[in-house]
Amino acid sequence: MKNKTKAFLAGAMCTGGIWWSYHENHTLDCETFVYQNKKVPNAFHGCRILHISDLHNTSFGHYQKKLLKEIQFAHADIIVITGDLIDGARSKETNLRPMKALIQEIVRMAPVYYVPGNHEANSPIYLTLVAYLRKQGVKILDNRIAYLSKDDDTMAIVGVKDPYFYEDSSSQFARTLVELRKAVRDDFTILLSHRPEYFPWYEACGYHLIFSGHAHGGQIGIGHRQGLFSPHQGWKPTYCDGLYHGKDSVLVVSRGLGNSKFPLRIHNHPHLITVVLSHG
């Protein structure tokens, strides 16, 4: 009888652990922030930008049904994706299915702009991914500038590739940031860049609103918007969750949707962010 009780308790604990793990990894947190800047063009006042990052081949329900429902609720005017749609360590053709299920639906909701992350840089199927995204109508901002027009106003969105795409990663990445900003003809400029740890560089270049991911929220939440560890930032990362204000720039960091080498989120749910522009 004691053996049966032990087996029952062990089974219950195992089931509970599986449920808890699934809950932590698939419960979506959706946040909305208002970004105020007098440089925001009048026509773009109230523009809603939905930020997606770090899918890493993760599925949220059949054909991303759960994720797509939350994205639809955001009523986005623009959707930006800041890299790691796929996982460089698990990048077989079959693993493109979660990405495809997401992309083929969100392109019907709003214009989609994408920059690649470090996992795309390491993936042998990056060109296959890019070809698919382009076919679906996604704007690939791999060191490119896109201009949005509304009424008589325009707004620039700049996208920079992850440093892993460059042989001399840091210096070439820095030069690219400077060159792209100089090439922008508009004053107010949005930057899409996978890495949040370069926020001081982004601000120094004159980018106003920056969207990043990569930090996965620090993987394990240890306090209000504080995570335990992030790649390229180490322990207790400085930039891992939410808004960070510089003197003239604001960084928006998504905790991302999926996981990579460490397969579990703890007190750190997958994350969708909507930013509402305000000419205020």
Secondary structure, 3 states (H helix, E strand, C coil): CHHHHHHHHHHHHHHHHHHHHHHHHHCCEEEEEEEECCCCCHHHCCCEEEEECCCCCCCCCHHHHHHHHHHHHCCCCEEEEECCCCCCCCCCHHHHHHHHHHHHHHCCCCCEEEECCHHHHCCCCHHHHHHHHHHHCCEECCCEEEEEEECCEEEEEEEECCHHHCCCHHHHHHHHHHHHHHHCCCCCEEEEECCHHHHHHHHHHCCCEEEECCCHHHCEEEECCEECEECCCEECCCCCCEEEECCCCEEEECCCCCCCCCCCCECCCCEEEEEEEECC
